[in-house]
Amino acid sequence: MSQQTVCSELSTSFAQVWTSLTADLQERIIRLMAQLALNLVVSQSNWPGKECSHDLIDQHKQDSARTS
């Protein structure tokens, strides 16, 4: 029972956490989420243009390297 009490006392909304982050951290999180989504789509893709998707990932990595 004490663990449930601790968890409810520590609960913080996503909005509270997000607004406390710097703009740089927010941007990095958005980029990471986009990369995760792209990787998921590519990994589950069975369409013939899958090779093109790998090109997109390579381009995304190059773009990320330039902005980091």
MARPADREN-358909 format. One record per residue (C-alpha): x, y, z; residue number from 1; residue in one letter. Coordinates in steps of 0.001 Angstrom, whole numbers, plus 500000, padded with zeros to 6 digits. Example, Ala and Ser with C-alpha at 12.3 -4.5 7.8 and 13.67 -1.06 7.14 Angstrom:
BEGIN
<r><x>512300</x><y>495500</y><z>507800</z><n>1</n><res>A</res></r>
<r><x>513670</x><y>498940</y><z>507140</z><n>2</n><res>S</res></r>
***
This chain:
BEGIN
<r><x>500000</x><y>500000</y><z>500000</z><n>1</n><res>M</res></r>
<r><x>502779</x><y>502440</y><z>500756</z><n>2</n><res>S</res></r>
<r><x>504117</x><y>502135</y><z>497195</z><n>3</n><res>Q</res></r>
<r><x>500776</x><y>503264</y><z>495757</z><n>4</n><res>Q</res></r>
<r><x>500819</x><y>506294</y><z>498041</z><n>5</n><res>T</res></r>
<r><x>504351</x><y>507201</y><z>496990</z><n>6</n><res>V</res></r>
<r><x>503493</x><y>506876</y><z>493288</z><n>7</n><res>C</res></r>
<r><x>500447</x><y>509095</y><z>493563</z><n>8</n><res>S</res></r>
<r><x>502407</x><y>511703</y><z>495502</z><n>9</n><res>E</res></r>
<r><x>505133</x><y>511746</y><z>492834</z><n>10</n><res>L</res></r>
<r><x>502842</x><y>511827</y><z>489837</z><n>11</n><res>S</res></r>
<r><x>503448</x><y>514785</y><z>487571</z><n>12</n><res>T</res></r>
<r><x>501637</x><y>515586</y><z>484373</z><n>13</n><res>S</res></r>
<r><x>503397</x><y>515423</y><z>481039</z><n>14</n><res>F</res></r>
<r><x>502573</x><y>519092</y><z>480467</z><n>15</n><res>A</res></r>
<r><x>504383</x><y>520092</y><z>483662</z><n>16</n><res>Q</res></r>
<r><x>507492</x><y>518171</y><z>482679</z><n>17</n><res>V</res></r>
<r><x>507429</x><y>519368</y><z>479055</z><n>18</n><res>W</res></r>
<r><x>507148</x><y>523044</y><z>479938</z><n>19</n><res>T</res></r>
<r><x>510047</x><y>522753</y><z>482379</z><n>20</n><res>S</res></r>
<r><x>512396</x><y>521537</y><z>479626</z><n>21</n><res>L</res></r>
<r><x>514543</x><y>523909</y><z>477622</z><n>22</n><res>T</res></r>
<r><x>513685</x><y>524457</y><z>473963</z><n>23</n><res>A</res></r>
<r><x>516844</x><y>522527</y><z>473017</z><n>24</n><res>D</res></r>
<r><x>515767</x><y>519470</y><z>475013</z><n>25</n><res>L</res></r>
<r><x>512247</x><y>519652</y><z>473593</z><n>26</n><res>Q</res></r>
<r><x>513692</x><y>519706</y><z>470070</z><n>27</n><res>E</res></r>
<r><x>515963</x><y>516735</y><z>470813</z><n>28</n><res>R</res></r>
<r><x>513030</x><y>514750</y><z>472207</z><n>29</n><res>I</res></r>
<r><x>510909</x><y>515516</y><z>469150</z><n>30</n><res>I</res></r>
<r><x>513768</x><y>514425</y><z>466856</z><n>31</n><res>R</res></r>
<r><x>514237</x><y>511187</y><z>468795</z><n>32</n><res>L</res></r>
<r><x>510516</x><y>510422</y><z>468708</z><n>33</n><res>M</res></r>
<r><x>510450</x><y>511068</y><z>464956</z><n>34</n><res>A</res></r>
<r><x>513442</x><y>508776</y><z>464487</z><n>35</n><res>Q</res></r>
<r><x>511773</x><y>506049</y><z>466555</z><n>36</n><res>L</res></r>
<r><x>508583</x><y>506363</y><z>464533</z><n>37</n><res>A</res></r>
<r><x>510499</x><y>506178</y><z>461246</z><n>38</n><res>L</res></r>
<r><x>512455</x><y>503137</y><z>462431</z><n>39</n><res>N</res></r>
<r><x>509220</x><y>501429</y><z>463439</z><n>40</n><res>L</res></r>
<r><x>507595</x><y>502083</y><z>460077</z><n>41</n><res>V</res></r>
<r><x>510664</x><y>500880</y><z>458192</z><n>42</n><res>V</res></r>
<r><x>511038</x><y>497751</y><z>460311</z><n>43</n><res>S</res></r>
<r><x>507393</x><y>496777</y><z>459802</z><n>44</n><res>Q</res></r>
<r><x>507361</x><y>497664</y><z>456139</z><n>45</n><res>S</res></r>
<r><x>507038</x><y>494942</y><z>453509</z><n>46</n><res>N</res></r>
<r><x>506544</x><y>497200</y><z>450518</z><n>47</n><res>W</res></r>
<r><x>508973</x><y>497076</y><z>447568</z><n>48</n><res>P</res></r>
<r><x>510277</x><y>500594</y><z>448196</z><n>49</n><res>G</res></r>
<r><x>511830</x><y>499610</y><z>451501</z><n>50</n><res>K</res></r>
<r><x>515287</x><y>500463</y><z>450151</z><n>51</n><res>E</res></r>
<r><x>514117</x><y>504048</y><z>449726</z><n>52</n><res>C</res></r>
<r><x>513177</x><y>504143</y><z>453392</z><n>53</n><res>S</res></r>
<r><x>516751</x><y>503290</y><z>454329</z><n>54</n><res>H</res></r>
<r><x>517826</x><y>506259</y><z>452239</z><n>55</n><res>D</res></r>
<r><x>515470</x><y>508399</y><z>454321</z><n>56</n><res>L</res></r>
<r><x>517043</x><y>507098</y><z>457531</z><n>57</n><res>I</res></r>
<r><x>520533</x><y>507847</y><z>456204</z><n>58</n><res>D</res></r>
<r><x>519417</x><y>511357</y><z>455249</z><n>59</n><res>Q</res></r>
<r><x>517861</x><y>511840</y><z>458699</z><n>60</n><res>H</res></r>
<r><x>521136</x><y>510761</y><z>460360</z><n>61</n><res>K</res></r>
<r><x>523078</x><y>513218</y><z>458213</z><n>62</n><res>Q</res></r>
<r><x>520641</x><y>516012</y><z>459085</z><n>63</n><res>D</res></r>
<r><x>520902</x><y>515172</y><z>462785</z><n>64</n><res>S</res></r>
<r><x>524688</x><y>515165</y><z>462631</z><n>65</n><res>A</res></r>
<r><x>524688</x><y>518634</y><z>461061</z><n>66</n><res>R</res></r>
<r><x>522394</x><y>520116</y><z>463724</z><n>67</n><res>T</res></r>
<r><x>524101</x><y>518457</y><z>466718</z><n>68</n><res>S</res></r>
***
